[in-house]
Amino acid sequence: MIPILDLSAEIDEIRSDIDKAIKKVIDDTRFIMGDEVKVFESACADYLGVKHAIGLNSGTDALLIALKAAGIKEGDEVITTPFSFFATAESISMAGAIPVFVDIDEATFNIDAEAIESSITAKTKAIMPVHLYGRCCSMGRVMEIAEKHGLTVIEDCAQAFGATYLPESCIKAREKKEASNSCNCSPEWQHRLKGSKAGTMGLAGAFSFFPSKNLGAFGDGGLIATNNDDLAETASMLRVHGARKKYHNEVLGFNSRLDTIQAAVLLAKLPHIDRWNKRRLAAAGIYNMLLEQAGLTENLITTPAALQGDVFHQYTIRLNVNEIGKTRDQIQKELSDIGIGSMVYYPVPQDKLPVYTGQYTPQPLSAKAAEEVLSLPIWPLITMKTQEQVVDGLRKVVLG
Ligand SMILES: *Cc1c(COP(=O)(O)O)cnc(C)c1O
């Protein structure tokens, strides 16, 4: 069976560094807030190009704590995408706020920035864009709109550690009809954000180190990145029960620290992330080429643009189910029957989840994507041979 993700190859590459790092944590016995946490936070802040990085228990906590630290409260509206993992909307709801869903750009699966403005009301306080599958949203446009309306932007970067926002990539994608007009921001905003890492453009970025993410720990982990001193101070306080000084709790907080052992693993992995992300992008380019050569891309399958700056947390194709004459779930099952793993991110958009029954009118493009997307095996060290097997299997199932 070809798995959707094989973590063993990248771990093997740096196994001795990881073993050493873990052993040191065990020898030091500082399992909570040991030195590695601070060292990792500062390495992460340097890598991303921000003033503050705050290690946390998970990406979900990073989203929730960022919202709380940004002052989002009961009754506020937060604009986000329906097409994401539930932690996105869940964090908004857990903060007491109301998620307002704006539909996606059909080509990138990210929020359609051009559709945001018409959903802004007097209650809107923030926008939470998600850089899905490892591609930055049209952040120029998101930030331009946010500034115009005085809104806070909290980026969900769980799938985009190391992704870079390059407006020229975005424009190229638009010209090739691989994206809508949503990267239509002013040249001033393009210039301001060009080359920024995901998670550094809004007020704060929330990252996840869940093992399957591009920078994955050996358990749960998360992080907030920000240039804002106040937000950093509040988030640091919220992660330890709302106390600036131990046993002098000032507000209700969380128990949400990044374990020392996870920080040590992440520190060992961080120097390799750019190389691994580049290999993911290269693998995506190879899939695009192989699928085209197999004659699948004319009108059966839509492939993702593989643009500079993208880090391909997932390689996700859209199946033209009408043209193929099979449902996506059928195709996925037939692939599995011949030993090819795949995943559906996500089968149910957030606005259609049981938790929100009766509260939303589903957004049509997200609902359509939920029936047509399929993510294929990808990881940094995937081989050409494995990719050929995947495409060959897909050809048999789709044309078969
Ligand atoms: C993984 C993920 C999260 C949540 O991260 P955890 O570390 O699992 O809590 C949030 N948003 C998106 C888009 C994700 O993919």
PDBQT file of the ligand as one rigid body, heavy atoms in Angstrom, charges set to zero:
ROOT
HETATM    1  C1  LIG A 501      -4.290  20.796  11.603  1.00  0.00    +0.000 C 
HETATM    2  C2  LIG A 501      -5.094  22.026  11.444  1.00  0.00    +0.000 A 
HETATM    3  C3  LIG A 501      -5.511  22.799  12.554  1.00  0.00    +0.000 A 
HETATM    4  C4  LIG A 501      -5.381  22.337  13.974  1.00  0.00    +0.000 C 
HETATM    5  O1  LIG A 501      -4.124  22.024  14.413  1.00  0.00    +0.000 OA
HETATM    6  P1  LIG A 501      -3.933  21.041  15.668  1.00  0.00    +0.000 P 
HETATM    7  O2  LIG A 501      -2.494  21.188  15.994  1.00  0.00    +0.000 OA
HETATM    8  O3  LIG A 501      -4.297  19.666  15.225  1.00  0.00    +0.000 OA
HETATM    9  O4  LIG A 501      -4.812  21.518  16.761  1.00  0.00    +0.000 OA
HETATM   10  C5  LIG A 501      -6.149  23.998  12.318  1.00  0.00    +0.000 A 
HETATM   11  N1  LIG A 501      -6.410  24.420  11.072  1.00  0.00    +0.000 NA
HETATM   12  C6  LIG A 501      -6.056  23.705   9.991  1.00  0.00    +0.000 A 
HETATM   13  C7  LIG A 501      -6.346  24.247   8.638  1.00  0.00    +0.000 C 
HETATM   14  C8  LIG A 501      -5.400  22.479  10.139  1.00  0.00    +0.000 A 
HETATM   15  O5  LIG A 501      -5.056  21.781   9.059  1.00  0.00    +0.000 OA
ENDROOT
TORSDOF 0
